[in-house]
Amino acid sequence: MKPKVIKTEAQYEATLTRIEQIFDAKPGTPKGDELELLLLLVESYEEGAYPIDLPDPITALRFRMEQGGLEPKDLIPFLGSKSKVSEVLSGQRPLSLTMIRKLVAGLQLPPEVVLRETPRRRKTPARRGLLHTANSAK
């Protein structure tokens, strides 16, 4: 197989098959060089054909908390207060620029992730309002 830029799914599949055939090739050999080139071609094709979108800021923050064994209270130095932490994690409050700076510096969250727009959750009607409506209908 002569290596060339992958433009179709069929070429991609054929390249993967060839990679499987020569996967154990030793570096610095002709097959090793072919393998290296094919892997670069596959990587390039996959980046265009199967892009992976960045996570939203809250998903990334929750993942970092899980990685570091952090509790919501551990976010107070970055987000401001217990209530702000709760509001941010529930999607009720967007991240401010100050919060973003602290999260980037303190938790090493990537700026391109935390600068993305945070999806906001709609507020649900107050329980009292629902009960009042239900009682009014009687």
C-alpha positions as CSV (number, residue, x, y, z in Angstrom):
1,M,0.0,0.0,0.0
2,K,1.4,3.4,-1.0
3,P,0.6,6.0,1.7
4,K,-1.5,8.9,0.6
5,V,-3.8,11.4,2.1
6,I,-7.0,9.8,3.4
7,K,-10.1,11.3,1.8
8,T,-12.8,8.7,2.1
9,E,-14.1,6.2,4.7
10,A,-13.0,3.3,2.4
11,Q,-9.4,4.7,2.3
12,Y,-9.6,5.1,6.1
13,E,-10.6,1.5,6.6
14,A,-8.0,0.2,4.2
15,T,-5.3,2.2,6.0
16,L,-6.4,0.8,9.4
17,T,-6.2,-2.7,7.9
18,R,-2.6,-2.0,6.7
19,I,-1.7,-0.6,10.2
20,E,-2.9,-3.8,11.8
21,Q,-0.7,-5.8,9.4
22,I,2.5,-3.9,10.2
23,F,1.7,-2.9,13.7
24,D,4.7,-4.8,15.2
25,A,7.2,-3.2,12.7
26,K,10.5,-2.0,14.3
27,P,11.2,1.8,14.3
28,G,13.8,2.9,11.8
29,T,12.9,0.1,9.3
30,P,11.0,0.7,6.1
31,K,7.9,-0.9,7.6
32,G,8.4,1.1,10.8
33,D,8.6,4.3,8.7
34,E,5.4,3.3,6.8
35,L,3.6,2.6,10.1
36,E,4.6,6.0,11.5
37,L,3.4,7.7,8.3
38,L,0.1,5.8,8.2
39,L,-0.6,6.6,11.9
40,L,-0.1,10.3,11.1
41,L,-2.5,10.1,8.1
42,V,-5.1,8.3,10.2
43,E,-4.8,10.9,13.0
44,S,-5.2,13.7,10.5
45,Y,-8.3,12.1,8.9
46,E,-9.9,11.4,12.3
47,E,-9.5,15.0,13.5
48,G,-11.5,16.2,10.5
49,A,-14.0,13.3,10.2
50,Y,-14.6,12.7,13.9
51,P,-14.0,15.9,15.8
52,I,-14.4,15.8,19.5
53,D,-16.1,18.9,20.9
54,L,-14.8,20.4,24.1
55,P,-16.9,19.8,27.3
56,D,-18.9,22.6,28.8
57,P,-17.3,24.3,31.7
58,I,-19.4,22.7,34.4
59,T,-18.8,19.2,33.1
60,A,-15.0,19.9,33.0
61,L,-15.2,21.3,36.5
62,R,-17.0,18.2,37.8
63,F,-14.5,16.0,36.1
64,R,-11.6,17.9,37.7
65,M,-13.4,17.5,41.1
66,E,-13.7,13.8,40.6
67,Q,-10.0,13.5,39.5
68,G,-8.8,15.4,42.5
69,G,-11.2,14.0,45.1
70,L,-12.6,17.5,45.6
71,E,-15.9,18.3,47.4
72,P,-18.0,21.3,46.5
73,K,-16.7,23.1,49.6
74,D,-13.2,22.9,48.1
75,L,-14.4,25.2,45.3
76,I,-15.1,28.1,47.6
77,P,-11.7,29.7,47.1
78,F,-12.3,29.7,43.3
79,L,-16.0,30.5,43.1
80,G,-16.6,32.7,46.2
81,S,-19.1,31.1,48.6
82,K,-21.0,27.9,49.4
83,S,-24.1,29.3,47.7
84,K,-22.2,30.4,44.6
85,V,-20.6,27.0,44.3
86,S,-24.0,25.4,44.5
87,E,-25.5,27.8,41.9
88,V,-22.5,27.3,39.5
89,L,-22.6,23.5,39.8
90,S,-26.4,23.4,39.3
91,G,-26.2,25.6,36.2
92,Q,-28.1,28.4,37.9
93,R,-25.1,30.9,37.8
94,P,-22.6,31.4,35.0
95,L,-18.9,31.6,35.7
96,S,-17.6,35.1,36.1
97,L,-14.3,36.3,34.7
98,T,-12.8,36.3,38.2
99,M,-14.0,32.7,38.7
100,I,-12.6,31.6,35.4
101,R,-9.2,33.1,36.2
102,K,-9.1,31.4,39.5
103,L,-10.1,28.0,38.0
104,V,-7.5,28.2,35.3
105,A,-4.7,29.2,37.8
106,G,-5.8,27.0,40.7
107,L,-7.3,23.9,39.1
108,Q,-5.4,24.1,35.8
109,L,-8.7,23.9,33.8
110,P,-7.9,24.8,30.2
111,P,-9.0,28.4,29.4
112,E,-10.6,27.3,26.1
113,V,-12.9,25.0,28.1
114,V,-13.9,27.4,30.9
115,L,-14.4,30.3,28.6
116,R,-17.1,28.5,26.7
117,E,-20.7,29.4,27.4
118,T,-22.2,27.5,30.2
119,P,-25.6,26.0,29.5
120,R,-28.0,27.5,32.0
121,R,-30.8,25.5,33.4
122,R,-34.2,27.0,33.5
123,K,-35.6,27.7,37.0
124,T,-38.5,25.6,37.9
125,P,-41.6,27.2,39.3
126,A,-41.7,27.6,43.1
127,R,-43.4,24.8,44.9
128,R,-45.7,27.3,46.5
129,G,-46.9,28.5,43.1
130,L,-47.7,25.0,42.0
131,L,-49.7,24.3,45.2
132,H,-51.5,27.6,44.9
133,T,-52.4,26.8,41.3
134,A,-53.6,23.3,42.2
135,N,-55.7,24.6,45.1
136,S,-57.2,27.4,42.9
137,A,-58.5,24.8,40.4
138,K,-60.6,23.1,43.1
